[in-house]
Amino acid sequence: MQGIKNFYRSMMNHGCVSKDDYEFLCGTIDCDIDLWMEQCEEMCVEAFGEEEWRKMRKGETYFI
């Protein structure tokens, strides 16, 4: 999630996102990260299958 924060910080620095919106996003990420990660895991298992997802997480394979 740090990559998302960095992207939005850059957008804020370029005047595309307000400081309030940036801070709101960061707060939302910090509060909801566990839920987001759980939902991401569920979607990836559904999309790739549990065994393939495990391999992807270990770096044994990747989807091109």
PQR file with spaces between the fields and no chain letter, atoms N, CA, C, O and H, PARSE charges and radii, in Angstrom:
ATOM       1  N    MET     1       0.810   -1.195    0.000 -0.4000 1.5000
ATOM       2  CA   MET     1       0.000    0.000    0.000 -0.0000 2.0000
ATOM       3  C    MET     1       0.856    1.262    0.000  0.5500 1.7000
ATOM       4  O    MET     1       0.380    2.354   -0.309 -0.5500 1.4000
ATOM       5  N    GLN     2       2.120    1.090    0.351 -0.4000 1.5000
ATOM       6  CA   GLN     2       2.998    2.256    0.353 -0.0000 2.0000
ATOM       7  C    GLN     2       3.107    2.852   -1.044  0.5500 1.7000
ATOM       8  O    GLN     2       3.219    4.069   -1.195 -0.5500 1.4000
ATOM       9  H    GLN     2       2.507    0.203    0.602  0.4000 1.0000
ATOM      10  N    GLY     3       3.075    2.003   -2.061 -0.4000 1.5000
ATOM      11  CA   GLY     3       3.138    2.496   -3.435 -0.0000 2.0000
ATOM      12  C    GLY     3       1.962    3.403   -3.769  0.5500 1.7000
ATOM      13  O    GLY     3       2.126    4.398   -4.475 -0.5500 1.4000
ATOM      14  H    GLY     3       2.984    1.015   -1.938  0.4000 1.0000
ATOM      15  N    ILE     4       0.785    3.067   -3.269 -0.4000 1.5000
ATOM      16  CA   ILE     4      -0.403    3.896   -3.512 -0.0000 2.0000
ATOM      17  C    ILE     4      -0.238    5.238   -2.806  0.5500 1.7000
ATOM      18  O    ILE     4      -0.545    6.288   -3.370 -0.5500 1.4000
ATOM      19  H    ILE     4       0.652    2.258   -2.696  0.4000 1.0000
ATOM      20  N    LYS     5       0.247    5.193   -1.575 -0.4000 1.5000
ATOM      21  CA   LYS     5       0.467    6.445   -0.842 -0.0000 2.0000
ATOM      22  C    LYS     5       1.494    7.319   -1.567  0.5500 1.7000
ATOM      23  O    LYS     5       1.305    8.529   -1.690 -0.5500 1.4000
ATOM      24  H    LYS     5       0.497    4.339   -1.116  0.4000 1.0000
ATOM      25  N    ASN     6       2.576    6.708   -2.042 -0.4000 1.5000
ATOM      26  CA   ASN     6       3.597    7.469   -2.754 -0.0000 2.0000
ATOM      27  C    ASN     6       3.040    8.090   -4.029  0.5500 1.7000
ATOM      28  O    ASN     6       3.343    9.240   -4.349 -0.5500 1.4000
ATOM      29  H    ASN     6       2.730    5.725   -1.942  0.4000 1.0000
ATOM      30  N    PHE     7       2.234    7.338   -4.747 -0.4000 1.5000
ATOM      31  CA   PHE     7       1.623    7.862   -5.971 -0.0000 2.0000
ATOM      32  C    PHE     7       0.756    9.071   -5.658  0.5500 1.7000
ATOM      33  O    PHE     7       0.861   10.101   -6.324 -0.5500 1.4000
ATOM      34  H    PHE     7       1.987    6.405   -4.487  0.4000 1.0000
ATOM      35  N    TYR     8      -0.093    8.953   -4.657 -0.4000 1.5000
ATOM      36  CA   TYR     8      -0.976   10.069   -4.318 -0.0000 2.0000
ATOM      37  C    TYR     8      -0.207   11.243   -3.711  0.5500 1.7000
ATOM      38  O    TYR     8      -0.619   12.391   -3.878 -0.5500 1.4000
ATOM      39  H    TYR     8      -0.178    8.117   -4.116  0.4000 1.0000
ATOM      40  N    ARG     9       0.895   10.983   -3.013 -0.4000 1.5000
ATOM      41  CA   ARG     9       1.728   12.081   -2.523 -0.0000 2.0000
ATOM      42  C    ARG     9       2.300   12.853   -3.714  0.5500 1.7000
ATOM      43  O    ARG     9       2.335   14.083   -3.710 -0.5500 1.4000
ATOM      44  H    ARG     9       1.230   10.050   -2.878  0.4000 1.0000
ATOM      45  N    SER    10       2.743   12.118   -4.725 -0.4000 1.5000
ATOM      46  CA   SER    10       3.238   12.760   -5.936 -0.0000 2.0000
ATOM      47  C    SER    10       2.142   13.571   -6.617  0.5500 1.7000
ATOM      48  O    SER    10       2.384   14.684   -7.084 -0.5500 1.4000
ATOM      49  H    SER    10       2.714   11.118   -4.729  0.4000 1.0000
ATOM      50  N    MET    11       0.938   13.011   -6.673 -0.4000 1.5000
ATOM      51  CA   MET    11      -0.192   13.731   -7.275 -0.0000 2.0000
ATOM      52  C    MET    11      -0.500   14.988   -6.473  0.5500 1.7000
ATOM      53  O    MET    11      -0.828   16.026   -7.049 -0.5500 1.4000
ATOM      54  H    MET    11       0.741   12.107   -6.293  0.4000 1.0000
ATOM      55  N    MET    12      -0.399   14.904   -5.148 -0.4000 1.5000
ATOM      56  CA   MET    12      -0.624   16.072   -4.301 -0.0000 2.0000
ATOM      57  C    MET    12       0.455   17.130   -4.573  0.5500 1.7000
ATOM      58  O    MET    12       0.155   18.316   -4.710 -0.5500 1.4000
ATOM      59  H    MET    12      -0.132   14.061   -4.681  0.4000 1.0000
ATOM      60  N    ASN    13       1.698   16.685   -4.648 -0.4000 1.5000
ATOM      61  CA   ASN    13       2.799   17.611   -4.891 -0.0000 2.0000
ATOM      62  C    ASN    13       2.685   18.313   -6.241  0.5500 1.7000
ATOM      63  O    ASN    13       3.182   19.427   -6.412 -0.5500 1.4000
ATOM      64  H    ASN    13       1.941   15.721   -4.537  0.4000 1.0000
ATOM      65  N    HIS    14       2.030   17.661   -7.196 -0.4000 1.5000
ATOM      66  CA   HIS    14       1.818   18.256   -8.515 -0.0000 2.0000
ATOM      67  C    HIS    14       0.503   19.037   -8.601  0.5500 1.7000
ATOM      68  O    HIS    14       0.148   19.543   -9.665 -0.5500 1.4000
ATOM      69  H    HIS    14       1.626   16.757   -7.057  0.4000 1.0000
ATOM      70  N    GLY    15      -0.211   19.131   -7.491 -0.4000 1.5000
ATOM      71  CA   GLY    15      -1.443   19.916   -7.454 -0.0000 2.0000
ATOM      72  C    GLY    15      -2.672   19.215   -8.000  0.5500 1.7000
ATOM      73  O    GLY    15      -3.699   19.853   -8.229 -0.5500 1.4000
ATOM      74  H    GLY    15       0.076   18.719   -6.626  0.4000 1.0000
ATOM      75  N    CYS    16      -2.581   17.905   -8.213 -0.4000 1.5000
ATOM      76  CA   CYS    16      -3.721   17.152   -8.763 -0.0000 2.0000
ATOM      77  C    CYS    16      -4.647   16.620   -7.683  0.5500 1.7000
ATOM      78  O    CYS    16      -5.809   16.317   -7.955 -0.5500 1.4000
ATOM      79  H    CYS    16      -1.746   17.386   -8.027  0.4000 1.0000
ATOM      80  N    VAL    17      -4.144   16.503   -6.462 -0.4000 1.5000
ATOM      81  CA   VAL    17      -4.912   15.990   -5.324 -0.0000 2.0000
ATOM      82  C    VAL    17      -4.676   16.958   -4.166  0.5500 1.7000
ATOM      83  O    VAL    17      -3.544   17.376   -3.921 -0.5500 1.4000
ATOM      84  H    VAL    17      -3.200   16.749   -6.241  0.4000 1.0000
ATOM      85  N    SER    18      -5.745   17.310   -3.457 -0.4000 1.5000
ATOM      86  CA   SER    18      -5.581   18.217   -2.315 -0.0000 2.0000
ATOM      87  C    SER    18      -4.914   17.490   -1.146  0.5500 1.7000
ATOM      88  O    SER    18      -4.940   16.262   -1.063 -0.5500 1.4000
ATOM      89  H    SER    18      -6.664   16.971   -3.656  0.4000 1.0000
ATOM      90  N    LYS    19      -4.325   18.265   -0.255 -0.4000 1.5000
ATOM      91  CA   LYS    19      -3.706   17.688    0.937 -0.0000 2.0000
ATOM      92  C    LYS    19      -4.750   16.960    1.784  0.5500 1.7000
ATOM      93  O    LYS    19      -4.472   15.891    2.327 -0.5500 1.4000
ATOM      94  H    LYS    19      -4.304   19.262   -0.322  0.4000 1.0000
ATOM      95  N    ASP    20      -5.942   17.530    1.898 -0.4000 1.5000
ATOM      96  CA   ASP    20      -7.007   16.880    2.667 -0.0000 2.0000
ATOM      97  C    ASP    20      -7.373   15.527    2.062  0.5500 1.7000
ATOM      98  O    ASP    20      -7.550   14.549    2.789 -0.5500 1.4000
ATOM      99  H    ASP    20      -6.168   18.399    1.457  0.4000 1.0000
ATOM     100  N    ASP    21      -7.488   15.469    0.737 -0.4000 1.5000
ATOM     101  CA   ASP    21      -7.815   14.199    0.081 -0.0000 2.0000
ATOM     102  C    ASP    21      -6.696   13.178    0.265  0.5500 1.7000
ATOM     103  O    ASP    21      -6.958   11.998    0.497 -0.5500 1.4000
ATOM     104  H    ASP    21      -7.345   16.263    0.147  0.4000 1.0000
ATOM     105  N    TYR    22      -5.455   13.634    0.162 -0.4000 1.5000
ATOM     106  CA   TYR    22      -4.312   12.752    0.378 -0.0000 2.0000
ATOM     107  C    TYR    22      -4.322   12.188    1.798  0.5500 1.7000
ATOM     108  O    TYR    22      -4.144   10.985    1.990 -0.5500 1.4000
ATOM     109  H    TYR    22      -5.242   14.592   -0.026  0.4000 1.0000
ATOM     110  N    GLU    23      -4.525   13.038    2.775 -0.4000 1.5000
ATOM     111  CA   GLU    23      -4.553   12.590    4.168 -0.0000 2.0000
ATOM     112  C    GLU    23      -5.730   11.656    4.434  0.5500 1.7000
ATOM     113  O    GLU    23      -5.610   10.702    5.202 -0.5500 1.4000
ATOM     114  H    GLU    23      -4.670   14.015    2.619  0.4000 1.0000
ATOM     115  N    PHE    24      -6.870   11.933    3.796 -0.4000 1.5000
ATOM     116  CA   PHE    24      -8.030   11.050    3.939 -0.0000 2.0000
ATOM     117  C    PHE    24      -7.710    9.668    3.368  0.5500 1.7000
ATOM     118  O    PHE    24      -8.012    8.649    3.989 -0.5500 1.4000
ATOM     119  H    PHE    24      -6.968   12.708    3.171  0.4000 1.0000
ATOM     120  N    LEU    25      -7.100    9.641    2.190 -0.4000 1.5000
ATOM     121  CA   LEU    25      -6.726    8.362    1.572 -0.0000 2.0000
ATOM     122  C    LEU    25      -5.780    7.579    2.473  0.5500 1.7000
ATOM     123  O    LEU    25      -5.980    6.386    2.701 -0.5500 1.4000
ATOM     124  H    LEU    25      -6.854   10.468    1.686  0.4000 1.0000
ATOM     125  N    CYS    26      -4.753    8.248    2.985 -0.4000 1.5000
ATOM     126  CA   CYS    26      -3.787    7.567    3.855 -0.0000 2.0000
ATOM     127  C    CYS    26      -4.458    7.024    5.116  0.5500 1.7000
ATOM     128  O    CYS    26      -4.154    5.917    5.558 -0.5500 1.4000
ATOM     129  H    CYS    26      -4.591    9.218    2.800  0.4000 1.0000
ATOM     130  N    GLY    27      -5.364    7.799    5.686 -0.4000 1.5000
ATOM     131  CA   GLY    27      -6.099    7.337    6.864 -0.0000 2.0000
ATOM     132  C    GLY    27      -6.975    6.140    6.555  0.5500 1.7000
ATOM     133  O    GLY    27      -7.074    5.205    7.350 -0.5500 1.4000
ATOM     134  H    GLY    27      -5.612    8.699    5.326  0.4000 1.0000
ATOM     135  N    THR    28      -7.608    6.177    5.394 -0.4000 1.5000
ATOM     136  CA   THR    28      -8.457    5.051    4.976 -0.0000 2.0000
ATOM     137  C    THR    28      -7.624    3.794    4.783  0.5500 1.7000
ATOM     138  O    THR    28      -8.013    2.711    5.220 -0.5500 1.4000
ATOM     139  H    THR    28      -7.527    6.936    4.749  0.4000 1.0000
ATOM     140  N    ILE    29      -6.477    3.941    4.129 -0.4000 1.5000
ATOM     141  CA   ILE    29      -5.589    2.791    3.929 -0.0000 2.0000
ATOM     142  C    ILE    29      -5.162    2.230    5.284  0.5500 1.7000
ATOM     143  O    ILE    29      -5.227    1.019    5.499 -0.5500 1.4000
ATOM     144  H    ILE    29      -6.161    4.821    3.774  0.4000 1.0000
ATOM     145  N    ASP    30      -4.732    3.086    6.186 -0.4000 1.5000
ATOM     146  CA   ASP    30      -4.263    2.624    7.494 -0.0000 2.0000
ATOM     147  C    ASP    30      -5.362    1.913    8.278  0.5500 1.7000
ATOM     148  O    ASP    30      -5.095    0.926    8.964 -0.5500 1.4000
ATOM     149  H    ASP    30      -4.680    4.069    6.012  0.4000 1.0000
ATOM     150  N    CYS    31      -6.591    2.406    8.183 -0.4000 1.5000
ATOM     151  CA   CYS    31      -7.696    1.805    8.940 -0.0000 2.0000
ATOM     152  C    CYS    31      -8.200    0.509    8.322  0.5500 1.7000
ATOM     153  O    CYS    31      -8.634   -0.397    9.033 -0.5500 1.4000
ATOM     154  H    CYS    31      -6.808    3.208    7.626  0.4000 1.0000
ATOM     155  N    ASP    32      -8.142    0.421    6.991 -0.4000 1.5000
ATOM     156  CA   ASP    32      -8.786   -0.693    6.295 -0.0000 2.0000
ATOM     157  C    ASP    32      -7.827   -1.690    5.670  0.5500 1.7000
ATOM     158  O    ASP    32      -8.271   -2.579    4.943 -0.5500 1.4000
ATOM     159  H    ASP    32      -7.790    1.157    6.412  0.4000 1.0000
ATOM     160  N    ILE    33      -6.529   -1.577    5.926 -0.4000 1.5000
ATOM     161  CA   ILE    33      -5.550   -2.421    5.249 -0.0000 2.0000
ATOM     162  C    ILE    33      -5.824   -3.907    5.455  0.5500 1.7000
ATOM     163  O    ILE    33      -5.706   -4.685    4.507 -0.5500 1.4000
ATOM     164  H    ILE    33      -6.169   -0.855    6.516  0.4000 1.0000
ATOM     165  N    ASP    34      -6.181   -4.315    6.650 -0.4000 1.5000
ATOM     166  CA   ASP    34      -6.425   -5.742    6.900 -0.0000 2.0000
ATOM     167  C    ASP    34      -7.597   -6.248    6.067  0.5500 1.7000
ATOM     168  O    ASP    34      -7.530   -7.336    5.495 -0.5500 1.4000
ATOM     169  H    ASP    34      -6.277   -3.684    7.420  0.4000 1.0000
ATOM     170  N    LEU    35      -8.664   -5.469    5.997 -0.4000 1.5000
ATOM     171  CA   LEU    35      -9.824   -5.848    5.201 -0.0000 2.0000
ATOM     172  C    LEU    35      -9.457   -5.897    3.719  0.5500 1.7000
ATOM     173  O    LEU    35      -9.846   -6.832    3.020 -0.5500 1.4000
ATOM     174  H    LEU    35      -8.718   -4.586    6.462  0.4000 1.0000
ATOM     175  N    TRP    36      -8.716   -4.908    3.235 -0.4000 1.5000
ATOM     176  CA   TRP    36      -8.319   -4.876    1.829 -0.0000 2.0000
ATOM     177  C    TRP    36      -7.476   -6.097    1.469  0.5500 1.7000
ATOM     178  O    TRP    36      -7.676   -6.715    0.423 -0.5500 1.4000
ATOM     179  H    TRP    36      -8.400   -4.149    3.803  0.4000 1.0000
ATOM     180  N    MET    37      -6.537   -6.434    2.340 -0.4000 1.5000
ATOM     181  CA   MET    37      -5.668   -7.584    2.074 -0.0000 2.0000
ATOM     182  C    MET    37      -6.478   -8.884    2.064  0.5500 1.7000
ATOM     183  O    MET    37      -6.234   -9.761    1.236 -0.5500 1.4000
ATOM     184  H    MET    37      -6.374   -5.932    3.189  0.4000 1.0000
ATOM     185  N    GLU    38      -7.415   -9.005    2.960 -0.4000 1.5000
ATOM     186  CA   GLU    38      -8.272  -10.188    3.005 -0.0000 2.0000
ATOM     187  C    GLU    38      -9.101  -10.301    1.723  0.5500 1.7000
ATOM     188  O    GLU    38      -9.205  -11.380    1.140 -0.5500 1.4000
ATOM     189  H    GLU    38      -7.614   -8.293    3.633  0.4000 1.0000
ATOM     190  N    GLN    39      -9.685   -9.191    1.289 -0.4000 1.5000
ATOM     191  CA   GLN    39     -10.485   -9.205    0.065 -0.0000 2.0000
ATOM     192  C    GLN    39      -9.623   -9.484   -1.161  0.5500 1.7000
ATOM     193  O    GLN    39     -10.055  -10.189   -2.073 -0.5500 1.4000
ATOM     194  H    GLN    39      -9.600   -8.314    1.762  0.4000 1.0000
ATOM     195  N    CYS    40      -8.431   -8.949   -1.192 -0.4000 1.5000
ATOM     196  CA   CYS    40      -7.511   -9.208   -2.295 -0.0000 2.0000
ATOM     197  C    CYS    40      -7.176  -10.690   -2.361  0.5500 1.7000
ATOM     198  O    CYS    40      -7.181  -11.291   -3.435 -0.5500 1.4000
ATOM     199  H    CYS    40      -8.080   -8.376   -0.451  0.4000 1.0000
ATOM     200  N    GLU    41      -6.887  -11.267   -1.216 -0.4000 1.5000
ATOM     201  CA   GLU    41      -6.576  -12.699   -1.138 -0.0000 2.0000
ATOM     202  C    GLU    41      -7.749  -13.526   -1.684  0.5500 1.7000
ATOM     203  O    GLU    41      -7.542  -14.444   -2.478 -0.5500 1.4000
ATOM     204  H    GLU    41      -6.883  -10.779   -0.343  0.4000 1.0000
ATOM     205  N    GLU    42      -8.950  -13.209   -1.269 -0.4000 1.5000
ATOM     206  CA   GLU    42     -10.135  -13.939   -1.720 -0.0000 2.0000
ATOM     207  C    GLU    42     -10.310  -13.820   -3.236  0.5500 1.7000
ATOM     208  O    GLU    42     -10.603  -14.810   -3.906 -0.5500 1.4000
ATOM     209  H    GLU    42      -9.117  -12.463   -0.624  0.4000 1.0000
ATOM     210  N    MET    43     -10.131  -12.616   -3.773 -0.4000 1.5000
ATOM     211  CA   MET    43     -10.296  -12.425   -5.217 -0.0000 2.0000
ATOM     212  C    MET    43      -9.225  -13.164   -6.008  0.5500 1.7000
ATOM     213  O    MET    43      -9.509  -13.720   -7.069 -0.5500 1.4000
ATOM     214  H    MET    43      -9.893  -11.812   -3.228  0.4000 1.0000
ATOM     215  N    CYS    44      -8.000  -13.173   -5.503 -0.4000 1.5000
ATOM     216  CA   CYS    44      -6.920  -13.866   -6.204 -0.0000 2.0000
ATOM     217  C    CYS    44      -7.119  -15.371   -6.172  0.5500 1.7000
ATOM     218  O    CYS    44      -6.892  -16.044   -7.177 -0.5500 1.4000
ATOM     219  H    CYS    44      -7.768  -12.721   -4.641  0.4000 1.0000
ATOM     220  N    VAL    45      -7.536  -15.905   -5.046 -0.4000 1.5000
ATOM     221  CA   VAL    45      -7.822  -17.338   -4.962 -0.0000 2.0000
ATOM     222  C    VAL    45      -8.932  -17.701   -5.930  0.5500 1.7000
ATOM     223  O    VAL    45      -8.856  -18.724   -6.611 -0.5500 1.4000
ATOM     224  H    VAL    45      -7.721  -15.358   -4.230  0.4000 1.0000
ATOM     225  N    GLU    46      -9.959  -16.872   -5.995 -0.4000 1.5000
ATOM     226  CA   GLU    46     -11.070  -17.122   -6.916 -0.0000 2.0000
ATOM     227  C    GLU    46     -10.602  -17.052   -8.368  0.5500 1.7000
ATOM     228  O    GLU    46     -11.025  -17.860   -9.196 -0.5500 1.4000
ATOM     229  H    GLU    46     -10.020  -16.042   -5.442  0.4000 1.0000
ATOM     230  N    ALA    47      -9.751  -16.111   -8.674 -0.4000 1.5000
ATOM     231  CA   ALA    47      -9.307  -15.912  -10.058 -0.0000 2.0000
ATOM     232  C    ALA    47      -8.295  -16.956  -10.510  0.5500 1.7000
ATOM     233  O    ALA    47      -8.365  -17.425  -11.645 -0.5500 1.4000
ATOM     234  H    ALA    47      -9.407  -15.455   -8.002  0.4000 1.0000
ATOM     235  N    PHE    48      -7.355  -17.329   -9.644 -0.4000 1.5000
ATOM     236  CA   PHE    48      -6.253  -18.188  -10.054 -0.0000 2.0000
ATOM     237  C    PHE    48      -6.307  -19.600   -9.478  0.5500 1.7000
ATOM     238  O    PHE    48      -5.606  -20.489   -9.961 -0.5500 1.4000
ATOM     239  H    PHE    48      -7.298  -16.948   -8.721  0.4000 1.0000
ATOM     240  N    GLY    49      -7.117  -19.812   -8.472 -0.4000 1.5000
ATOM     241  CA   GLY    49      -7.120  -21.085   -7.769 -0.0000 2.0000
ATOM     242  C    GLY    49      -6.151  -21.023   -6.607  0.5500 1.7000
ATOM     243  O    GLY    49      -5.140  -20.324   -6.663 -0.5500 1.4000
ATOM     244  H    GLY    49      -7.686  -19.089   -8.080  0.4000 1.0000
ATOM     245  N    GLU    50      -6.465  -21.754   -5.563 -0.4000 1.5000
ATOM     246  CA   GLU    50      -5.677  -21.656   -4.338 -0.0000 2.0000
ATOM     247  C    GLU    50      -4.224  -22.087   -4.529  0.5500 1.7000
ATOM     248  O    GLU    50      -3.310  -21.423   -4.041 -0.5500 1.4000
ATOM     249  H    GLU    50      -7.287  -22.322   -5.517  0.4000 1.0000
ATOM     250  N    GLU    51      -4.009  -23.190   -5.234 -0.4000 1.5000
ATOM     251  CA   GLU    51      -2.637  -23.679   -5.401 -0.0000 2.0000
ATOM     252  C    GLU    51      -1.793  -22.717   -6.237  0.5500 1.7000
ATOM     253  O    GLU    51      -0.646  -22.433   -5.891 -0.5500 1.4000
ATOM     254  H    GLU    51      -4.752  -23.729   -5.630  0.4000 1.0000
ATOM     255  N    GLU    52      -2.356  -22.219   -7.333 -0.4000 1.5000
ATOM     256  CA   GLU    52      -1.610  -21.283   -8.171 -0.0000 2.0000
ATOM     257  C    GLU    52      -1.342  -19.981   -7.411  0.5500 1.7000
ATOM     258  O    GLU    52      -0.263  -19.403   -7.547 -0.5500 1.4000
ATOM     259  H    GLU    52      -3.288  -22.450   -7.614  0.4000 1.0000
ATOM     260  N    TRP    53      -2.299  -19.517   -6.620 -0.4000 1.5000
ATOM     261  CA   TRP    53      -2.102  -18.302   -5.839 -0.0000 2.0000
ATOM     262  C    TRP    53      -0.977  -18.488   -4.822  0.5500 1.7000
ATOM     263  O    TRP    53      -0.171  -17.579   -4.619 -0.5500 1.4000
ATOM     264  H    TRP    53      -3.174  -19.987   -6.509  0.4000 1.0000
ATOM     265  N    ARG    54      -0.916  -19.659   -4.182 -0.4000 1.5000
ATOM     266  CA   ARG    54       0.174  -19.922   -3.235 -0.0000 2.0000
ATOM     267  C    ARG    54       1.527  -19.846   -3.931  0.5500 1.7000
ATOM     268  O    ARG    54       2.477  -19.272   -3.399 -0.5500 1.4000
ATOM     269  H    ARG    54      -1.571  -20.397   -4.347  0.4000 1.0000
ATOM     270  N    LYS    55       1.608  -20.437   -5.138 -0.4000 1.5000
ATOM     271  CA   LYS    55       2.863  -20.388   -5.901 -0.0000 2.0000
ATOM     272  C    LYS    55       3.220  -18.943   -6.240  0.5500 1.7000
ATOM     273  O    LYS    55       4.382  -18.546   -6.149 -0.5500 1.4000
ATOM     274  H    LYS    55       0.836  -20.904   -5.570  0.4000 1.0000
ATOM     275  N    MET    56       2.220  -18.166   -6.630 -0.4000 1.5000
ATOM     276  CA   MET    56       2.465  -16.771   -6.978 -0.0000 2.0000
ATOM     277  C    MET    56       2.987  -15.999   -5.767  0.5500 1.7000
ATOM     278  O    MET    56       3.912  -15.197   -5.892 -0.5500 1.4000
ATOM     279  H    MET    56       1.276  -18.488   -6.704  0.4000 1.0000
ATOM     280  N    ARG    57       2.401  -16.238   -4.612 -0.4000 1.5000
ATOM     281  CA   ARG    57       2.824  -15.531   -3.395 -0.0000 2.0000
ATOM     282  C    ARG    57       4.247  -15.894   -3.002  0.5500 1.7000
ATOM     283  O    ARG    57       4.981  -15.062   -2.468 -0.5500 1.4000
ATOM     284  H    ARG    57       1.649  -16.890   -4.511  0.4000 1.0000
ATOM     285  N    LYS    58       4.638  -17.139   -3.266 -0.4000 1.5000
ATOM     286  CA   LYS    58       5.994  -17.581   -2.942 -0.0000 2.0000
ATOM     287  C    LYS    58       7.003  -17.124   -3.998  0.5500 1.7000
ATOM     288  O    LYS    58       8.212  -17.215   -3.785 -0.5500 1.4000
ATOM     289  H    LYS    58       4.042  -17.815   -3.699  0.4000 1.0000
ATOM     290  N    GLY    59       6.508  -16.639   -5.126 -0.4000 1.5000
ATOM     291  CA   GLY    59       7.406  -16.223   -6.205 -0.0000 2.0000
ATOM     292  C    GLY    59       7.818  -17.374   -7.093  0.5500 1.7000
ATOM     293  O    GLY    59       8.746  -17.238   -7.890 -0.5500 1.4000
ATOM     294  H    GLY    59       5.526  -16.565   -5.299  0.4000 1.0000
ATOM     295  N    GLU    60       7.135  -18.524   -6.969 -0.4000 1.5000
ATOM     296  CA   GLU    60       7.478  -19.687   -7.769 -0.0000 2.0000
ATOM     297  C    GLU    60       6.950  -19.573   -9.193  0.5500 1.7000
ATOM     298  O    GLU    60       7.465  -20.216  -10.108 -0.5500 1.4000
ATOM     299  H    GLU    60       6.382  -18.634   -6.321  0.4000 1.0000
ATOM     300  N    THR    61       5.947  -18.773   -9.370 -0.4000 1.5000
ATOM     301  CA   THR    61       5.366  -18.570  -10.695 -0.0000 2.0000
ATOM     302  C    THR    61       4.739  -17.185  -10.707  0.5500 1.7000
ATOM     303  O    THR    61       4.586  -16.553   -9.661 -0.5500 1.4000
ATOM     304  H    THR    61       5.529  -18.250   -8.627  0.4000 1.0000
ATOM     305  N    TYR    62       4.388  -16.734  -11.859 -0.4000 1.5000
ATOM     306  CA   TYR    62       3.691  -15.455  -11.979 -0.0000 2.0000
ATOM     307  C    TYR    62       2.823  -15.477  -13.223  0.5500 1.7000
ATOM     308  O    TYR    62       3.046  -16.259  -14.148 -0.5500 1.4000
ATOM     309  H    TYR    62       4.512  -17.248  -12.708  0.4000 1.0000
ATOM     310  N    PHE    63       1.858  -14.626  -13.224 -0.4000 1.5000
ATOM     311  CA   PHE    63       0.901  -14.551  -14.318 -0.0000 2.0000
ATOM     312  C    PHE    63       1.364  -13.496  -15.293  0.5500 1.7000
ATOM     313  O    PHE    63       1.623  -12.355  -14.912 -0.5500 1.4000
ATOM     314  H    PHE    63       1.678  -13.990  -12.473  0.4000 1.0000
ATOM     315  N    ILE    64       1.469  -13.880  -16.559 -0.4000 1.5000
ATOM     316  CA   ILE    64       1.893  -12.920  -17.591 -0.0000 2.0000
ATOM     317  C    ILE    64       0.691  -12.431  -18.348  0.5500 1.7000
ATOM     318  O    ILE    64       0.826  -11.616  -19.261 -0.5500 1.4000
ATOM     319  H    ILE    64       1.259  -14.807  -16.869  0.4000 1.0000
